[in-house]
Amino acid sequence: MAEDAILGYLATAEEIPDSGQFATQHGLHHNDVVNVIKSLHGFRYIDAQDIKRESWVLTDEGKKYAADGSPEVQLFFAIPQQGSISKDELQKKLEPSVFKIGCSQAGRNKWVDMGKQVSRKVQHVEDKVKGLLIRVQNGEEIGKDDVNSLKARKLIVAQTWKGYSVRKGPNYAPKKKKVATDLTRENLQRGDWKELEFKEYNFNAKGPPAEAGHLHPLQKVKQQLTNIFLQMGFEEMPTNNFVESSFWNFDALFQPQQHPARDSHDTFFLEAPSTTRELPEDYVQLVKSVHESGGYGSRGYMYDWKREEANKNLLRTHTTAVSTRMLYDLAKQPFAPKRYFSIDRVFRNESVDRTHLAEFHQIEGLVCDRGLTLGDLIGVLNDFFSRLGMSKLRFKPAYNPYTEPSMEIFSYHEGLKKWVEIGNSGMFRPEMLLPMGFPEDVRVIAWGLSLERPTMILYGIDNIRDLFGHKVDLSLIKRNPLCRIGIN
Ligand code: PHE
């Protein structure tokens, strides 16, 4: 429509001086006219020159007054024709901002007497401001002084209007020819390709952006951490089971059955299948007895251990469940020292906020060897974390049911200028290792931390929902930079 209008008009006229006026005259949207002008210009049917105009538009406040009247007039009409009204009464009748602005403008116009009592000073007022605002809204010109006063009251703002003036171009025709964009089998069969006019190639057109996969920041940091573990001689554990039995997640870790973490408020239990199919029976008996009555120098927890509780399936709450299975397998073979690591997902029934989700990734490392000490653990942690760029570490005694001693790990954060907790660690208890069948002098040192925390720090993300889940902005995934751990 706009295309025919423009080309048709130029058949008899020299020029369309202003695309804005042209659009209004022809009942077209200016945007449509602009799009057609750009395209016709591209085919050189027309020549187009930019024109720019400053115009005025109403601010939100201006729009309100154009509809409801200026505050000073609203105030005026809230005052009785005869007599007076108390200032407090008057204030109650009006919106706070209308009252405040109305008082000062009506006072300046000498329309009202302002005191404790307010009364009209004139018979009649005219809402000049509203009138001017409506004219601006309709695109009419108003005087310079009026512009200045509306501008000073922030009721209008300047806006640059962009349009075109248009003349015939070298390829002008009153109607645009349809050009072919494809050479089809039908064109060849009919032979009409000889007459067809083909659209020229536009070698300057940008092609669509190439679609390709992009690594999520968590994947990048995970890869860097994997490299660090591999450089330190660690082997990766198979973590491809989100569903675990309570036995491997808790019982084998000497975590008592009445421990609060085993509550459904903290752990997601499975409805179907609700229980595990098989557990290594001999080992289950040993775990049961170490819970009930101890052994290996321990008194145990002294309660009735229930098999049904151990059978319950859950979404693993930590990757330490995997470490436990690995250690159990290792203990069955002739002893050889091992270093294992894993980085994978775990689930906790927690309330979600800016730093917590009900699922996250855990990084876990363990070293199993004869005669290891707490000093070895501290040494390995210093080595590991300094490779992550965190060389200032501090440790604080902590408690885990499966480690003794246990230590929280803190690192000095140069940016935040304070010590932040970065992980948890400890030496697995004999109550856990000896039932597996390890020789008595074998010790296992281990630590765990979240993958999300360092990733958020490295990528400057402060809300975990911007990193993981359905609210993640895909352009973040497409554009996030390489991960360069330790170089910051
Ligand atoms: N499993 C612990 C946690 O979930 C981390 C940890 C791993 C602690 C190994 C000590 C030893 O926080």
Residues whose N, C-alpha, C, O or C-beta is under 5 A from the ligand:
A	BS01	LIG	T317 H318 T320 T403 N424 S425 G426 A446 W447 G448
